[in-house]
Amino acid sequence: MNKQRIFVAGHRGMVGSAIVRQLEQRADVELVLRNRDELNLLDGTAVNAFFAEQRIDQVYLAAAKVGGIVANNTYPADFIYENMMIEANIIHSAHTHNVNKLLFLGSSCIYPKMANQPMAETELLQGTLEATNEPYAIAKIAGIKLCESYNRQFGRDYRSVMPTNLYGPNDNFHPSNSHVIPALLRRFHEATAQNSPDVVVWGSGTPMREFLHVDDMAAASIHIMELASEVWQENTEPMLSHINVGTGVDCTIRELAQTIAKVTGYRGRVVFDATKPDGTPRKLLDVTRLRRLGWYPEVTLEPGLASTYQWFLENQQRFRG
């Protein structure tokens, strides 16, 4: 059997590790993995030498510098530079060494702050980005355009996926620098342990958000990567080679908090502090194209939150402090 040699860049991150978990079950795949000490993705010479040596067949580009609002505001130069360099080094080296199949993982923050809801792929570049993470979003847009440009000029088959808000194993549960689901899971866990009478959640609780379990994201990524070229091309166009990945279903932050309270066994009051900012009223991806290509999520929110909480309990030592 000829095995496909597949390089997963960012294999220790939340999405990369989920892709690895699924691909390593396949008899027809040989995974090629490198940690940061073994391969610095910011070093173009090193990345080029890696591709020259390894005879890679496919690439999942899940490596990125990521962080919350505080990190994005504090280190905007780091976010735009490092993400653009990682993308440029990997995509160009993949092309140089004749890797014809690559999947780039972007982010739904590529869409304008005031995009039409639900956000279709055609919303890209139709308005102003959210200011707090604009450098990161610009870098992700550059990654999409790199893929499109190598496809147009060289006939490559480089595809891009734009996930909604992700959660699951290997998420970041840092107390001050994590996204809403890990932040709330940790807060409700600690409130339960301390028998706190109430938990305060920022905002009114009315904004709506969409959440996708990372195992579903990995499955969708593999599904999209493995679509026949003619099927993919029928559902895309040269200037629209990215596709949204989400559930097509959202919930209010209030509903999310109440579900997390249930999952963690918290029995106190959930209080919403409406003096704190709500952010965008709604962020929902249009997943019409994804469904047309035959993929649907399997993990619904409450069981997904329960399994993520179990993972947190088993890995608490990582998140001390």
Number of C-alpha atoms within 10 A of each C-alpha: 6 8 12 16 17 22 23 24 25 22 22 18 18 21 27 22 21 22 24 21 14 13 19 12 9 11 11 13 15 17 18 18 15 17 12 11 7 9 15 14 26 19 13 17 12 16 19 18 13 18 19 15 9 13 17 22 18 21 23 25 23 21 23 22 15 11 17 14 12 13 15 21 16 11 12 15 13 15 24 21 15 17 25 23 18 23 25 19 18 25 22 18 21 26 18 13 18 15 20 18 19 25 24 25 22 27 19 22 22 25 26 20 16 17 19 16 12 15 19 18 21 12 16 19 13 13 12 14 20 16 12 16 21 21 23 28 24 18 23 26 19 19 24 26 17 19 25 24 16 16 19 13 8 11 11 19 20 26 24 27 23 24 23 24 22 20 24 24 21 18 19 20 22 15 15 9 15 18 19 15 24 23 17 22 22 22 20 28 21 15 20 19 12 9 13 14 12 15 20 14 18 15 18 17 18 16 17 20 19 20 22 25 27 26 24 24 25 21 19 22 24 16 14 21 23 11 13 9 10 9 10 17 13 9 14 15 11 12 13 16 21 25 23 23 29 28 26 19 17 20 16 17 23 19 14 22 23 14 16 25 23 14 21 22 14 22 15 15 13 17 16 18 14 13 9 11 10 16 10 12 11 19 24 24 27 21 21 14 16 20 15 10 15 11 17 17 17 13 15 14 20 14 12 21 23 18 15 23 22 14 15 23 12 10 13 11 9 11 12 9 6
